[in-house]
Amino acid sequence: MNLSPQDITAIGLSMKIAVTATILSLPIGFATAWLMVFRNFRGKVLLEVLVNLPLTLPPVVIGYLLLLFFGKNGWGGSLLKSAGISFIFTWKAAVVASATVGFPLLVRSIRLGMESIDRQLLQASRSLGAPWYDTLATVVLPLSFRGMVAGSSLMFARSLGEFGATIIVAGNIPGVTQTIPLAIYDYASSPTGTAMALSLCAVSVALSVVILLLHEVIGNKLEHRNDA
């Protein structure tokens, strides 16, 4: 396997973006899943539609909408500019693109974990006088942990493979925003880039296999712990 320094940078940047997107999305995803499972409010259906919308939209559409929002004429772009933050065509934009595309997978997994919680446990907690935040921390959070692990691994894997939204809002700048999929795209466009593209494909496959194996190992350990 022959990897250039630029390829190694792309691999490191992909990992950095995927980890950051997952960590930043986890608390928001947990709160969103909690609202959808344990709270009834007007507009709940609209929330569910908005959360799942990135699953049905082409990633290029998501990237273009993010570009409009965070561009210099967009509301988000104006706010960031006033704060002196450079966003478009930076790795931070790639993080937001990956987080947006992978967020529905994270919420869905956490939601499934929450829906499997025995409601009698929640009723017992309330009958003992525990406030909602205590029930959340001592009952809902521990019993949703497996769903959080599953959602995080799925989102991490999705972030590693993100292409469409990233190239629109972050560009394909070597050493700055070029991730593994974008580097493969560059090599695939070159008549002499087949070997390098295959090398990065092998790295991508290896990373995906490792993520899936960790997901299964952690899931099995949590399941055995719950059975015990």
Backbone hydrogen bonds, N-H to C=O, Kabsch-Sander energy under -0.5 kcal/mol:
donor,donor_aa,acceptor,acceptor_aa,energy
3,L,1,M,-0.7
8,I,4,S,-2.2
9,T,5,P,-2.0
10,A,6,Q,-2.0
11,I,7,D,-2.3
12,G,8,I,-2.5
13,L,9,T,-2.6
14,S,10,A,-2.3
15,M,11,I,-2.1
16,K,12,G,-2.4
17,I,13,L,-2.7
18,A,14,S,-2.5
19,V,15,M,-2.7
20,T,16,K,-2.3
21,A,17,I,-2.7
22,T,18,A,-2.1
23,I,19,V,-2.5
24,L,20,T,-2.5
25,S,21,A,-1.7
26,L,22,T,-1.7
28,I,24,L,-0.6
29,G,25,S,-3.3
30,F,26,L,-2.5
31,A,27,P,-2.2
32,T,28,I,-2.4
33,A,29,G,-2.5
34,W,30,F,-2.3
35,L,31,A,-2.1
36,M,32,T,-2.1
37,V,33,A,-1.9
38,F,34,W,-2.7
39,R,35,L,-1.3
41,F,39,R,-0.5
44,K,41,F,-1.5
47,L,43,G,-2.0
48,E,44,K,-2.2
49,V,45,V,-2.2
50,L,46,L,-2.5
51,V,47,L,-2.5
52,N,48,E,-1.9
53,L,49,V,-1.1
55,L,52,N,-1.5
56,T,52,N,-0.6
56,T,53,L,-1.6
57,L,53,L,-1.8
61,V,58,P,-0.9
62,I,58,P,-1.7
63,G,59,P,-2.6
64,Y,60,V,-2.3
65,L,61,V,-2.5
66,L,62,I,-2.4
67,L,63,G,-2.2
68,L,64,Y,-2.3
69,F,65,L,-2.2
70,F,66,L,-3.0
71,G,67,L,-1.1
74,G,71,G,-1.3
76,G,69,F,-1.0
77,G,69,F,-1.8
78,S,74,G,-2.4
79,L,75,W,-1.9
80,L,76,G,-2.3
81,K,77,G,-2.4
82,S,78,S,-2.1
83,A,79,L,-1.1
84,G,81,K,-1.2
85,I,80,L,-3.0
86,S,84,G,-0.5
89,F,169,V,-2.1
90,T,87,F,-1.1
93,A,87,F,-0.7
93,A,90,T,-0.6
94,A,90,T,-1.2
95,V,91,W,-1.7
96,V,92,K,-2.0
97,A,93,A,-2.3
98,S,94,A,-2.4
99,A,95,V,-2.7
100,T,96,V,-2.4
101,V,97,A,-2.1
102,G,98,S,-2.4
103,F,99,A,-1.5
105,L,102,G,-0.6
106,L,102,G,-1.6
107,V,103,F,-2.5
108,R,104,P,-2.4
109,S,105,L,-1.8
110,I,106,L,-2.1
111,R,107,V,-2.7
112,L,108,R,-2.1
113,G,109,S,-1.8
114,M,110,I,-2.2
115,E,111,R,-2.6
116,S,112,L,-0.9
117,I,114,M,-1.5
121,L,118,D,-1.4
122,L,118,D,-0.8
123,Q,119,R,-2.4
124,A,120,Q,-2.4
125,S,121,L,-1.9
126,R,122,L,-2.2
127,S,123,Q,-2.6
128,L,124,A,-1.3
129,G,126,R,-1.8
130,A,125,S,-2.0
134,D,131,P,-0.5
135,T,131,P,-2.2
136,L,132,W,-2.3
137,A,133,Y,-1.9
138,T,134,D,-2.5
139,V,135,T,-2.1
140,V,135,T,-2.0
141,L,136,L,-2.6
143,L,139,V,-1.8
144,S,140,V,-1.1
144,S,141,L,-0.6
145,F,142,P,-1.0
148,M,144,S,-2.0
149,V,145,F,-2.5
150,A,146,R,-2.5
151,G,147,G,-2.7
152,S,148,M,-2.4
153,S,149,V,-2.2
154,L,150,A,-2.1
155,M,151,G,-2.5
156,F,152,S,-2.6
157,A,153,S,-2.3
158,R,154,L,-2.4
159,S,155,M,-2.6
160,L,156,F,-2.0
161,G,157,A,-1.2
162,E,159,S,-1.0
167,I,163,F,-2.6
168,I,164,G,-1.0
169,V,165,A,-2.1
170,A,166,T,-2.9
171,G,166,T,-1.0
176,V,173,I,-2.2
177,T,173,I,-2.5
178,Q,173,I,-1.8
179,T,177,T,-0.7
180,I,10,A,-0.5
183,A,179,T,-2.5
184,I,180,I,-2.5
185,Y,181,P,-2.0
186,D,182,L,-1.9
187,Y,183,A,-2.4
188,A,184,I,-2.8
189,S,185,Y,-1.1
190,S,187,Y,-1.3
193,G,190,S,-1.4
197,A,193,G,-2.5
198,L,194,T,-2.5
199,S,195,A,-1.9
200,L,196,M,-2.0
201,C,197,A,-2.2
202,A,198,L,-2.3
203,V,199,S,-1.8
204,S,200,L,-2.5
205,V,201,C,-2.6
206,A,202,A,-2.4
207,L,203,V,-2.5
208,S,204,S,-2.2
209,V,205,V,-2.5
210,V,206,A,-2.2
211,I,207,L,-2.3
212,L,208,S,-2.5
213,L,209,V,-2.5
214,L,210,V,-2.5
215,H,211,I,-2.3
216,E,212,L,-2.2
217,V,213,L,-2.7
218,I,214,L,-2.7
219,G,215,H,-2.2
220,N,216,E,-2.6
221,K,217,V,-2.2
222,L,218,I,-2.4
223,E,219,G,-2.1
224,H,220,N,-2.4
225,R,221,K,-2.0
226,N,222,L,-2.2
227,D,223,E,-2.1
228,A,224,H,-2.0
